[in-house]
């Protein structure tokens, strides 16, 4: 269990560090006059960068656990979920409070929480903004009234709040599959060494 939390901590640091780098770069990108397609491409490059680092960490952990006979099929997915737990909790919290975003004292909190989520997943924002047929900045649908007063976000790239679960799920799945692939790679190496030894 201790190894699981250490693994999750490393994954969270990977996510945090890449989010900071993406934030600095994507703010400049989103504020420029470049077309949406280019913004999506730049965002996806940062997404790929994050997922490759997460995958490599998971792959190495899967290989190490296999070597130490501690491999468990579910461990990669569990570690990814624990690493994303803060994001999951913040997203759920936002969905709850933003439903009452028009009430006194709650709207400001909802705006702040949304801004935190948006900045954490800013590299996904151009793509996620195209996946809904309306601009959530002008919507009064569930979980969206609070966004109508946001001043510091480029509204054409506003993201429908439940869609923040998409990058969370993608991260967890990438870690889980990377961990499993690490197990397969280590088994292949072990088998190759065994075959080489038997052929001597």
C-alpha positions in Angstrom: 0.0 0.0 0.0 2.9 2.3 0.8 4.3 1.8 -2.7 0.9 2.7 -4.2 0.9 6.1 -2.5 4.5 6.7 -3.4 3.7 5.8 -7.0 0.6 8.1 -6.9 2.6 10.9 -5.4 5.1 10.8 -8.3 2.3 10.8 -10.8 0.7 13.8 -9.2 4.0 15.6 -9.3 4.2 14.8 -13.1 0.7 16.2 -13.6 1.4 19.3 -11.5 4.7 20.1 -13.2 3.4 19.6 -16.7 0.3 21.6 -15.9 2.5 24.6 -14.8 4.5 24.4 -18.0 1.4 24.1 -20.1 -0.2 27.0 -18.2 2.6 29.4 -19.0 2.7 28.4 -22.7 -1.1 28.0 -23.3 -2.0 31.4 -21.8 0.2 33.0 -24.5 -1.3 30.7 -27.1 -4.9 31.4 -26.1 -4.4 35.1 -26.0 -3.0 35.3 -29.5 -4.8 35.7 -32.7 -3.9 32.2 -34.0 -6.8 30.0 -35.3 -8.6 27.5 -33.1 -7.2 24.6 -35.0 -3.6 25.7 -34.1 -4.6 26.2 -30.5 -6.0 22.7 -30.4 -2.8 21.3 -31.9 -0.6 23.1 -29.4 -2.9 22.0 -26.6 -2.7 18.3 -27.7 1.1 18.5 -27.8 1.1 19.4 -24.1 -1.5 16.7 -23.4 0.7 14.2 -25.2 3.7 15.4 -23.2 1.9 14.9 -20.0 0.6 11.5 -20.9 3.9 10.2 -22.2 5.6 11.1 -18.9 2.7 9.5 -16.9 2.9 6.4 -19.2 6.7 6.1 -18.7 6.4 6.4 -14.9 3.7 3.7 -14.9 5.7 1.5 -17.3 8.8 1.7 -15.1 6.7 0.9 -12.0 5.0 -2.0 -13.7 8.4 -3.5 -14.6 9.7 -3.0 -11.1 6.7 -4.5 -9.5 6.8 -7.5 -11.8 10.5 -8.0 -11.0 9.7 -7.8 -7.3 6.6 -10.0 -7.6 4.3 -7.2 -6.5 2.4 -6.6 -9.7 -1.4 -6.3 -9.5 -3.5 -5.6 -12.6 -5.5 -2.9 -10.8 -2.6 -1.0 -9.3 -1.9 1.3 -12.2 -5.5 2.4 -12.4 -5.7 2.9 -8.6 -2.5 4.9 -8.6 -3.8 7.1 -11.4 -7.1 7.6 -9.6 -5.3 8.6 -6.3 -3.1 11.0 -8.2 -6.2 12.6 -9.8 -8.2 12.5 -6.5 -7.7 16.3 -5.9 -8.9 17.1 -9.4 -11.9 14.7 -9.0 -12.9 16.3 -5.7 -12.5 19.8 -7.0 -14.6 19.0 -10.1 -17.4 17.4 -8.0 -17.3 20.3 -5.6 -17.6 22.8 -8.5 -20.5 20.9 -9.9 -22.3 21.1 -6.6 -21.7 24.7 -5.8 -22.1 26.1 -9.3 -25.6 24.8 -9.4 -26.3 27.4 -6.8 -24.0 29.9 -8.4 -26.5 32.7 -8.5 -26.9 32.8 -4.8 -25.1 35.4 -2.7 -21.6 34.4 -1.7 -21.5 31.2 -3.7 -21.0 32.6 -7.2 -17.6 34.1 -6.3 -16.4 30.7 -4.8 -17.7 28.8 -7.9 -15.9 31.2 -10.2 -12.6 30.7 -8.3 -13.0 26.9 -8.3 -13.8 26.9 -12.0 -10.7 29.0 -12.7 -8.6 26.5 -10.8 -9.9 23.6 -12.9 -9.6 25.5 -16.1 -6.0 26.4 -15.5 -5.1 22.9 -14.3 -6.5 21.5 -17.6 -5.8 24.5 -19.8 -4.1 22.4 -22.5 -7.4 20.5 -23.0 -9.5 23.7 -23.2 -9.4 24.4 -26.9 -10.5 20.9 -27.8 -13.0 20.5 -25.0 -14.6 23.8 -26.0 -15.4 22.4 -29.4 -17.1 19.3 -28.1 -20.3 21.0 -27.0 -22.6 22.8 -29.4 -22.9 25.9 -27.3 -20.6 28.3 -25.4 -21.1 27.4 -21.7 -20.2 31.0 -20.8 -23.7 32.0 -21.8 -25.5 29.0 -20.6 -27.8 28.6 -17.6 -27.7 24.8 -17.7 -26.8 22.7 -14.7 -23.4 23.4 -13.2 -22.9 26.5 -15.4 -24.6 29.6 -14.0 -21.4 30.7 -12.1 -19.3 30.9 -15.3 -21.4 33.8 -16.6 -19.4 36.3 -14.6 -15.9 35.0 -15.2 -13.8 37.9 -16.4 -10.3 36.4 -16.7 -10.9 33.5 -19.1 -11.2 33.7 -22.9 -14.8 32.9 -23.3 -14.6 31.2 -26.7 -12.5 28.6 -25.0 -14.7 28.1 -21.9 -15.2 24.5 -21.0 -18.5 22.8 -20.0 -17.7 21.8 -16.4 -18.6 18.1 -16.5 -16.1 17.7 -19.3 -13.2 18.2 -16.9 -13.8 14.5 -16.1 -12.5 13.7 -19.6 -8.8 14.6 -19.0 -9.0 13.0 -15.6 -10.2 9.7 -17.1 -7.6 9.9 -19.9 -4.8 10.3 -17.3 -6.0 7.4 -15.2 -6.4 5.1 -18.2 -3.0 6.0 -19.6 -1.3 5.2 -16.2 -3.2 1.9 -15.9 -2.3 0.8 -19.4 1.3 1.9 -19.0 1.6 -0.1 -15.8 0.2 -3.2 -17.5 2.5 -2.8 -20.5 5.4 -2.5 -18.1 4.4 -5.9 -16.7 4.3 -7.4 -20.2 7.7 -6.0 -21.1 9.3 -7.4 -18.0 7.8 -10.8 -18.6 9.1 -10.7 -22.2 12.6 -9.9 -20.9 12.4 -12.6 -18.3 11.3 -15.1 -21.0 14.1 -14.1 -23.3 16.6 -14.5 -20.6 15.2 -17.9 -19.7 15.3 -19.0 -23.3 18.9 -17.8 -23.7 19.9 -19.7 -20.6 18.2 -22.9 -21.8 19.9 -22.7 -25.2 23.3 -22.7 -23.6 
